[in-house]
Amino acid sequence: MKHAGLNIVRMGDLSSYSFGPSQVKFEFEWFDRVMDKMQANGIRVILDIPAPVVLTGTSQNGTRHPPAERYMDNRSDPDYAREVAILADAMTRRYAHHPAVNAIG
């Protein structure tokens, strides 16, 4: 990314499956290393909060889709806001003060 001349990237939006299988314990250690590498290379990060793994890729009729089809999330599900808030809170607590973070969305 540095060699390509990038100085800001957007990351995190398709990472819910990589952050862990449940909302009880998230696995952010691998993402910590990515964030640290971005900082070390002078690349700022717009941190996107992904849809939670328990809801990602589920259409309104219950069909599961691959994680890359995150826009198939059932945002009308009454549990969606609650589940997103859990992940957003965990990510914000962990990364809000990381020096690579430019914005959180």
C-alpha positions, 0 to 999 in steps of 0.5 A, a space after each residue: 500500500 505504501 509503495 502504491 502511494 496510499 496514505 489512507 485506507 478503509 478497513 474492517 467492514 468485511 472482517 466480522 468472521 475473522 473477529 471471532 465466532 461469537 459476540 462473547 469474545 472477539 479475536 482482535 489480535 490479528 487486526 492489532 498487527 495490521 493496524 500497527 503495520 499501517 501506523 508503521 508505514 504512515 498509512 491512516 485507517 478509516 475503521 469500519 464497523 462490520 455487521 456482526 457475525 451472527 447476522 452477516 449474510 442473512 437475507 430476510 428469508 433466512 438464506 445465508 450468504 458469503 461474508 463478501 455479500 454483507 449488504 444482504 444483512 437483514 437490517 430490519 431484524 430487531 436484534 441488528 442494532 443491539 448486535 452491531 452496538 456490541 461489536 462497535 463498542 468492542 472495536 471502539 474501545 480497542 482502537 479509538 486511541 490507536 495512532 493509525 485511526 483517522 475515523 471510525 464508521 
